Amino acid sequence: MNYTFSQIANIIPHSKKIIHQENNIHSVYIDTRQISNGENALFVAITSAKNDGHKYIHHAYQKGVRHFIVQYLNDDILINDANYLVVDDSIRALQELALYHRKQFNIPVIGITGSNGKTIVKEWLYFLLKDDYNICRSPKSFNSQIGVPLSILNLDPSHTLGIFEAGISLPREMNVLEKIIQPDIAILTHFGSAHSEGFSDDNHKLKEKLKLFQNSKINIIQRYQHSFLQQQSFPLSFICISENPKDKVVAHHSTQNNLSIIDINIEKKKYQIQIPFVNEASIKNAITCFVSIYYLNSNLIDKIIPKFSQLPAVSLRMEIKKGKFQSTIISDYYNSDIDSFEISMSYLKQYSPNKNKILILSDFEEIKDAEKIYKKAVQIINHSDLSHIVFIGNEWKNYLHLIQPHYSYYSTTYEFIDNYFHYSSQIYDSAILLKGARKFEFEKIAHLLEQKTHDTILEINIPALWHNLNYFKNLIGKNIKIMCMLKAAGYGSGSVEMAYALQKFGIDYIAVAYADEGVELKQAGIQLPIMVMLPEKNAFDEIIQNGLEPEIYSFDILHHFIEALDKQGIQQYPIHIKLDTGMHRLGFLSDEIDMLINVVKKHSAVFVKSIFSHFAASENDEHNDYTLHQIKLLQQLSEKIEKNIGYTTIKHICNSAAVKRFPQAHFDMIRLGIGMYGISDNTEEQKQLQNVLSLKTIVAQIKYLKKGDSIGYNRNALLEKDSKIAVIPIGYADGFSRKLGNQQFQVKYKNNLINTIGNVCMDMTMIDITGIEDIQVGSEIIIFDNVQDIKRMAASMNTIPYEVLTSISQRVKRVYVYE
Ligand SMILES: *Cc1c(COP(=O)(O)O)cnc(C)c1O
């Protein structure tokens, strides 16, 4: 884009402008961490439930930004030589700008909505059409009220086709997106019941999604066997894809080995495509792509058909793993284009502020406009504070003279791998971003860099975590804070990476059990305040040095802590007072409060940041009276303390289960633990939450054994018939309890539940896969991937989900997934 700031002021209705000296605007940002060169950028300050963009105006200014869209101005925001546009609603303003921008282009545009498959269809259309069009498409899955405008603003005069996703979670959102995208071809991919909070039922949701079709000429619907869609009658002009001869496009398929052969009948013509996938969703999405291209430009069809057999696996996952030499590996080698490069670079920056940053980058996939794309990448690289870069590929050779940071160059991935040992010292404690086009096979580099642990992994789904945090955020008032409990390495999920994800979401406080956990977080660059629940006396100096805030639960701890502060002459150090209102674990009892007040008043070394207590049974109806009594007691005691010490503090008592059940107990902050991971005792609440943790392993060996053979230690299982047995590399040392052996628990392979057989060993378990044909060595076995499984596992272990999660041992590799 290329607008002057005054032009933008005229485009956005009802805006007030303050203009000093203006530049042309080429790009728009809503997150300052993504800004590489601010000079020609516009920063839009967006206020959301999660965060307030106005807080980052100065940060943007430091990065060279002089043009801002804001919702208000005050002394904190106003900077002398910056230009401002003050609007009522900055998201609306961004949408107005995108709407205007879209009208400047008269090229075909494809709009894609649906519950699943939007991004796959978009990426496949891109793959199939990129040799014939210069395509502008949504980066990753930018499909929201903010993502769509940002995507549209990327349109420039060199583009000959646009492909954009539209996702909605609330009624009326599609009206806005439809106007901005103005699709000529509109597509509904798979329609499912996911994310339906905002809609009264499926009918309502479908009606809203189809608003994307209001003005488009070609409307394509994946109908298939979907019973709900089969019953719908769509206008005759709609192109429904199914196996029903009455529909416009009729497709059948057969599969062989890893291939599907698909016959497509369209307007009495017959075509056949082959794709390298066999799952239903891929088949449907491939047909949808075919139909879209047929209607976009039927002349291209013969040329495009062969390309279907090379469709890439689209994974939008960015994975973060522990690497060798204490490094962190961020791998994102599924797409390689300039937009996703920019996004991955911003992850690199924000996830490792205190580490050396290394980038390993291949040539881009794009072939059109190469010079422009490489120059943009050079700019991003030169502004990124990288300690080293490895370029791989012939194209990069042409641009190396423009690169400022240290770099090395290899023409192929293999050449780099042969020389990789030169880098071991640089890799130590660094963060490494792997970003490469598919043909460069960066998974080989990842394999080399990753710490070799066994094949059992705990996957942590960060978007689901954010979803759950949002759920709780919506239950509490705007000014109420959130503290997240990261004790026991984040309920087993790993604390540093979790803390980054929480910080990114915008919570207010972290709590850990022990000082060294807090130190680890501080040293990793976490800026949130951290409460330590069990401050040990021999860790006081560490606590103070690292600015950690202790929970004070007894006079003994209080006196010793004050002593430690006095020794260093420190004043007003934040502490958190724990009251025992009924849990009868740690904390001051009612009759100790007078004395507590005396001590705190006498010693200005400490400052009471918060006063809190913990519920004993907030999830249980039977104990509601008890819980209400605890609330009242915290209220009374904290009031008394505040009155006597003469200042107010943050008061808090709710754990996850209490947030929905006791709105009167939110006070100033809630403390979330198990709820973040999507686990609730309340059936209604459980439906609103998403599962965060999945424990997975693979088949290590398969054996065909005879009736009468015994399995494992102590010959505990004797086969009653000839059986097929698999060994999985997970045992009680990994947290897979011995209680789960001998048919007491079922793991999963695809849709099959599979019994354990024999005793669980320290590192391994045997499972009975008799009758399951397609299972092989290396097949993925799921221990749990939903909350139901976790609860089922807890029941088999005769415990609660908390113990299931915290028992997963540190040798199980943690993989953080960002979608
Ligand atoms: C663990 C803990 C929590 C969180 O409890 P959940 O039930 O997991 O939400 C809250 N407060 C304190 C003091 C805790 O120790």
PDBQT file of the ligand as one rigid body, heavy atoms in Angstrom, charges set to zero:
ROOT
HETATM    1  C1  LIG A 901      -2.492 -24.501  42.847  1.00  0.00    +0.000 C 
HETATM    2  C2  LIG A 901      -3.121 -23.314  43.414  1.00  0.00    +0.000 A 
HETATM    3  C3  LIG A 901      -4.145 -22.636  42.722  1.00  0.00    +0.000 A 
HETATM    4  C4  LIG A 901      -4.746 -23.113  41.442  1.00  0.00    +0.000 C 
HETATM    5  O1  LIG A 901      -5.671 -24.125  41.685  1.00  0.00    +0.000 OA
HETATM    6  P1  LIG A 901      -6.504 -24.799  40.491  1.00  0.00    +0.000 P 
HETATM    7  O2  LIG A 901      -7.500 -25.622  41.212  1.00  0.00    +0.000 OA
HETATM    8  O3  LIG A 901      -5.542 -25.611  39.718  1.00  0.00    +0.000 OA
HETATM    9  O4  LIG A 901      -7.092 -23.693  39.728  1.00  0.00    +0.000 OA
HETATM   10  C5  LIG A 901      -4.623 -21.460  43.274  1.00  0.00    +0.000 A 
HETATM   11  N1  LIG A 901      -4.125 -20.984  44.444  1.00  0.00    +0.000 NA
HETATM   12  C6  LIG A 901      -3.162 -21.622  45.141  1.00  0.00    +0.000 A 
HETATM   13  C7  LIG A 901      -2.669 -21.037  46.408  1.00  0.00    +0.000 C 
HETATM   14  C8  LIG A 901      -2.636 -22.812  44.661  1.00  0.00    +0.000 A 
HETATM   15  O5  LIG A 901      -1.678 -23.436  45.336  1.00  0.00    +0.000 OA
ENDROOT
TORSDOF 0
